[in-house]
Amino acid sequence: MNEAMAAFGATGTLGPLRCCAALSDIAAVLGPPMDGGRVSKRHRWPHWFLYESVELVVCRCRLVERIGVPTWHNDCRIPGPQPGAWLSELRGMTYQRLTTALDATDCPWQLTYQTDDQITVSTDPGDAMVAFTFITRETYDGPELPEPVLYKAHAWRRDHMCPPIPPNQPDDGIGLQPRYTTTSLVRGPGPRTTSGLAGP
Ligand SMILES: [Zn+2]
């Protein structure tokens, strides 16, 4: 698990999940994602999709803009490096363990934010930025933890550019469903269509 999170810091990828990956390419490996609903109620895109514990924000061009892993979940699960493999038990990830694992992969990291109850470590794999947020207390007025514990990890693309969309593409319908449904996303690479077909 330490190695998987260190690889996330070094490459910005979690198995087949990476910023700017096409949702259809990810679905070809992991199956259809769960529809997590709209980021903004008024707009279909960007849209949340979920794979187990991993949250994806997907642009109207169907490319991943952001990957989030809320590691405070008791049953947090992320895709492993091998297709079909899932990793869990992220709650033991501490500041010391993660930074040691990052050092072991020769991944440069920086302490980019620090308060009384939070520490953020950032890496820059090139295609995306990655940040690991640790907490030093489980509650605002709780006792200090023996070590800072990983609370959330996320990666985001700094300069997302939508690729050209062929005109007259039919709407694939994904992202239209209400929250917490399985999408009808087909397996395998599919056409990227513009959500303008169904309004903003
Ligand atoms: Zn886009």
Residues whose N, C-alpha, C, O or C-beta is under 5 A from the ligand:
A	BS01	ZN	C59 R60 C61 M161 C162
